[in-house]
């Protein structure tokens, strides 16, 4: 397996983990620090910066993090 494919799989796993975290906080509507968790989601998911997280999330999922979260929160 090439280095690039390994990196892509790791990135996809990080995005999947971020989605799992988002889904878990939607179940806790009364959780007061929900926005704080969203603000730090990139770090919790293992990305080096919010910019890279936002970019990779959009590449993989096709929508922004905020849009995705808003859709699963409905």
N, C-alpha and C positions, 0 to 999 in steps of 0.2 A: 504494500500500500504506500502510495507516495505521501510525502510530507504535507502537501497541500490538502489531500483528501482527509488526512488525520486532523488537520487544523479545522477543516470544514465540519467534520463530525463533532469535534469538541465544541465549536461555536454553536452548532445546532442543539447540542445537549444543554448548553448554557441558556439558550433561548427557551428551550422546553422547560427548564427549571424555573425560569422567570415566569412563564405562563402558569406553572404549578403554584408558585407563590401568589400570583395575582388571583387565581381561583380560590386559594385558601383564604385570602383576606376579604373576598366578596362574601363569604359565608359568615363573616363577623362584621355585620353592618354597624354594630355599635362600637366597634373598635375605634377608639379615639385617635390612634396614631396611624390610621390607614394611609393618609397622605404622606406621612413621613416614610412609611414603608415603600410607597410608590416612588418617592423622591430618591430613595437609596436602593432601588431595585437593581440597578446596574451593578452596584458593588456587591450586593447579596448574591447576584448571579455569577460573579467571578469575572466581570469585564474590567478593563483597566480604566475606562472613562465612560461617562454617560453618552458622549457623542458616538463612540464606537458601538455601544449597546443599542442606541436608537437606530443607527445605520444598519447594523446587522439584523435587528428585529424586523425592520421594514423590508430588508432583502429577503428574509426567510418567510415572514408571515404575510407580506404584501400590504400591511397597514401599520400605522404608527402605534406606539405603545399605548398612548392615551386613548386612541380610538378603540383599540382592542379591549382595553380595560373597561371603557364605557359600555361596550357591547356585551361583555360578559357580566356586567354589574346590573343589567336590566332585569 
